Amino acid sequence: MKTDVLVVGAGFSGAVVAEQLAGRGLNVLVVDRRDHIGGNAHDRHDAHGVLIHPYGPHIFHTNSQRIFDYLSQFTSWRPYEHRVLARAGELLLPIPINIDTVNRLYGLDLDERTIQAFFDGVREPRHPIRTSEDVVLNAVGRDLYERFFRGYTRKQWGLDPSELAASVAARVPTRVNRDDRYFTDTFQAMPLEGYTALFSRLLDQPGIRLELGVDFFRMRQRIKASHIVFTGPVDAYYAQCYGALPYRSIRFEHEHLQDTAQYQSVGTINYPTDFDYTRITEFKHVTGQVHSGTSIVREFPQAEGEPYYPVPRPENEALFKRYEALALKERDVTFVGRLAQYRYYNMDQCVGAAMKAAEYVLQKLGRRVAPDSPGAQPVPGADAPVILRP
């Protein structure tokens, strides 16, 4: 079997690369070992007719007009601003920590003029800031760290915050106002008909052929492709020759509550210290669906299972660099995506990195990139370079 480009993975990274390349006249074969498109962003209706995210909640947000406009070709949007509460004793308090979190927890009456003085009074200055523990203690001090961050991090990552890179805690900033939105990006919305419908349109292009339930490693010898785009774990591509890169997995416990119109007041509630799960998400908040019942998911992080999150630690980054050195020697393979680049990407960052990868593949195959092509522009949001051959 021959094709111009073989794309391994039908999630955001693979689907965007495929659409971009097919739009430039290439024949693209997309394969995925799962029986569905969309990767971890895949959504579907459960047995009760509620639209759920089988792999946990995926909330779209971005500051990039370009990326939002690009995806808008394939979906209409439902405006949605995600809100998260965290359980502290008997209280449910806003996360990220803001003025109301502090006031309700400690019985205070702070405002935007006085909140920073409070944080300055309780913070434990850390210099240099190397770990997630350093980030939180430096910002809000010991008590808020223990109540909201330490237990949650231990459950989520199986490690103490002192063992994780600063970038993990830096994803959840401390606020000095009353903004209770989890994200503050310019564009916050959910695909109106769901992610799977978006992916269906992305992949429904002349020149794209899709094969599901296909293991790349079993079929790679029978496919002749001028170029391969690989979005899976980079260590798996090299048969873990240097050892396995650590990824964190999650067990999802889905439940439908019949004749319960609403289970909780916001989309997600975090449980930093109670229970074995980290959070509960109620999907109807996210999708806006009207239904007499409701469906929720509890998340139980674990070490084994499907790889979801690269574990950001210096030793893991050092191991990744060894695999990156191998990848950089590849003439006809491009690695892109959270697992392939060992980066904690948001969805918009996956889209941006995939656009950049498509530009590279076009150049490698001698296809001109149009000046107004999305792939020809700088990629906002992609916080690490695609692994490309220099």
N, C-alpha and C positions, 0 to 999 in steps of 0.2 A: 504494500500500500504506500502511495506517495502523497506528499502534501508539502506545501511551502513551509508551513510552520505547524509544529505540534505544541499545543498549550496543555500543560498538565495542571488540572484544577479548574473548576467552574465556579469559584467564588468571585469576590470583587476583583481581585488582581487578575485572574485568568480571563474573566468575562470581558473586562475593559480592554485588556491587551488584544483579545480576539476581535472585538468590535473595531478597534482602531486599525488593526492590520487588514481586516477584511474590507474596511472602508477605503483602503489604499490599493485594493485589487488583488490581495494575496489570498490563496486558499489556506484555510486554517482548520485543523482538526483539534477539537477540544475533548479531552477525556477526563473523567473523574471516577474514582473508585466507588463513590457513593451512588445511590440510585436516584439522586435528585440534584438539581442545580442550586446555586446560591451559597454553597459552602456553609459556614456557620451562621450566615445571615438568612438562610432558608427559613421560610415560614409556611404554615399550612393550617387548615382547619382541623381541630381535633374531632373526636367522635361525637361531640355535642354541638358542633358547628361554631365553636369559638376559634378565631384566628390566633394562633400561638406561635411562639418562636421556640422550636424544639431545643435549640442550643443556647437558651437564655436570651434576655432582652437585648436587642440591637437598636439603639437610639441614634438617629442620624443628626449630625450637627457639623457645621463647617463655617469658617470665615472666608472661604474662597468663592467668589462670585462665579469664577470660571468652572469650578467643579460642580457647583450647584446647577449652573446653566447646562452643563454637559449631561448630568443625570436627568435633568428636566425634559430631555428629548425622549426619555423612556418611561416617565411616570408623571402623573400629577401628584400633588402633595397635600397632606393634611397638616396644618400648623400644629406643632406640639412642643411644649416646653416641659422637659422632664423634671420632676421634683422627687427628692429622696428625704426620708426621715430616718433617724437612727434611734434605737431604743437605748435609753439610759435609765435604768431602774424602771419606774412606772411611767416615765416621760417618753414621748416621741418628739425628737428635736431635729431642726433642719440641718442637713449636711449638703454642701460644705458648711463649716462652722461660720455663723454670722452673728449679728448683734442679738437677734432673738434667741439663738441657741444659748448664748452666754446669759442673757437676762433671765430666761426661764429656768435654766439649770441652777443658777446661784441666787435667784430672787433679787436681781439688780434692776436698775433703770438707766442703763447706758444708752447713748445715742452715737451718732457719727462723729461728734466732737470728743467723746470720752472713751470710745471703745479701744482706740490704739493705746491709750495710756494704761488700760487694763491689761492688754496683751503684753505691753512693755514691762508691767509689774510682775507678771507670772512667767514670762519666757525664760529659758535657760540658754543664754548665748552660746553658740557653738561655732568654732572656727578652726580649721576649715570645715565646711559641710560636705560630708562624704556619703552618709547613709540616710535612709528614710527616717530613722530615729533622730538624727541631727536636724533634719528639715522641720519635723513637727515640734520638737522641744525648743528649737530656736524661734519658732513662730508663736506657739500657744502654751508652752510649759508642760509640766509633768501631769497634772490632773486631767486636763483635756486629752492629752496623749493616751493616758491609761483608759479613759472612758470610751474613746471613740476610735483610736487607731491601733493600739498594740494588739488587742485580742483579735480584731478583724484581720489584721495583717498576718498574724500567726495562722489563723484558719485559712486565709486565702492562699498564702504562699508556703505554709509549712515552715516558715522561718521567722525569726524575730526581726522587727524593723531595723535593728542594728546590723543585721546581716544582708540587707538589701540596699541596692543603689539608691541614691537620693531621688532619682527620677520617678520612682514609684509613688512616693508620698507627694511629690511636686505636682502630680496630676490632680490632686484635690486641694485647691488653694484655700487659704483662710480669708474671709471677707470682713470688711470694716463697714458694711452697710447691711440693709435688710433683704437683699436679693436672695431669694430662696430657690432659684433655679439651679439645677445641677450643672448646667452648661450656660455659658454667656455668649456663645457664638452668634454671629449675625444671622445665620440661616439655621433654623431648628424646625424640622418637619419630618413626618413619616410618609413613606410611599402610600398613596391613597388606597391602592388595591393590594398593597403588601410588597415585600421584597421579591418573592418568587415571580410575581407578574413583571416587576422591573427587570429581573434577570432574563425572563423569557424574551422580552423585547430586545434586550442587549444582544442576545445570542441568535435572534431570528434575523440573520443578515445573509444576503447572498455571499457565498464563499465560506460560510462557517458550517462545519459538520460536527455534530455533538454525539459522543458515545458515553453513556453512563454505565456504572457497574464494571468499569474497566481498570485493572491494575496496571499502571504504567510500567512497572518493573517486570511484569510478565509479558507485555506486548511490545516492548521497546525495540526488540530485534526485527519485528516484522513491519515496522513503520520506517519509511525513508523520508526524512524531513530535512529541509535545508537549515532549519533552525528549531531549537527547542526552547520554550519558555516554561520554566519549572517553578511552581508556586508552593510545593510541599516543603517539608523539613529538609534543610540543606544537608544535615548529617545523614539522612536516609538516602539521599542521592548517592552519597559516597559510602554506603553500606556501613556507616558509623566506624570508619577505619581508624579514627582517632578517639573513639569512645562516643557515647551518646550525649548529645546536648540536652540539658535538663529543660523540660517543659512542664507546666502545671496543667492539670486536667480538672474536670468538674463532673460530678454526677448530678443529673437534673431529676428532681422529683416533681412530676406534674400532677396536679389535682384539679378536678372540676367540682365546683360547689353548686349543686342544683338549687334553683329557686333562691339564690343569693345574688342580688343585683350588684352589690359592691362589697368586697371583702376588706379593703383598706382604703384610706383617704387619699393616698398618692400612689404613683406607679410602683415605686420600690421602697421597701423598708429594710434597713440594715440592722443586723443583730451583732454588734461588736463583741459582746461578752456572753450572751445567752445562746444556748443550743449549739448543735454541730454545724448548722448551715450558716451561711454569711448573710443571705438576704432572701426576701420574698418579693416577687414581681407579679402584679396583677395586669394581665395583658389588655383588658378593656380600656384602661387608662391610656395606654400607648396607642391603640388602634382607633379608639372612639367608637368601637362596635356597640350596638344596642342588642342585648340578649338578656333573657330572664335569669340565666345563670351566669357564673363567672369561672374563669380558669386561672390558676396561679402556678408558679413554679418556685420551688426551693432549691438553692444551690449548695452543694456539698463539695468543696474543693478536695482534690486528692492528687496523689503523686502519679498514680498509674492511670492509663486510659488515653483517650484521644488527646493529642497535644493542642492546647488552646493558647497558653501564654508562655512566651519565653521568660525565663527567670533571670532578671537583671542583677547579676553579681559580677565582680571583676574577673573571677576565675572562669565563669561561663563565657564572658566576652573574649577572654584569651583563647578558650577552646574554639569559639566561633571564628576567630581570626585565622586559625589554622585551616578551617574549612573554606574560609573566604579566599585564602591564598590558592587553594585548589581551584575554586570557582573562577578566579581571575585568569587562570590559564586556559579556560575553556574557550575555544574559538567559536563554537556554534551553539552555545547554551547561555541563556540569560536567566538569572534567579531574581524573583521579585515577590514581595508579600511578607506578611508577618512571620511566617515560619521559615521561608527561604532566606530572609535577611536578618532573622533573629532580632526583630524589633517589635516593640509594643505599639503597633500602629492602630489609630482609629480608622474607621471606614473611609473617611475622606482622604486620609493619608495613603491608604491602599490604592484609591482611585488615582491620586496624583502620582504615586510611584509607578503605577501601571502605565499611565500616559507617557512617562519618561522612558520606561522600558520599551514601549512600542516604538518610540522615536529611534531608539538605539537599534532595534531589530530592523527597522526600515533602512537605516543607514548601512547596517551590516550587509543587507541583501541588495544594496544599490538602488533602493527606491527613494525618490526625492520626497522630502517632507515639506508639504505646503506651508508657506509662511503663516497662514491663519489656522493651521492645524493645531488642535489643543496640545498635541504632543510636542510641538515646536516651542512651546512657551515655558518659562520657569514654572516649577512645580511647588506651589505653596503647600505647606502641611507635611511634605515628605521630609522627615527629620534625619534621614540617613540616605546615602547614595544607593541606587540600585547597584547590585554587583555586576559590573560591566568589565569587559576586557578593555584596557587602556588603548 
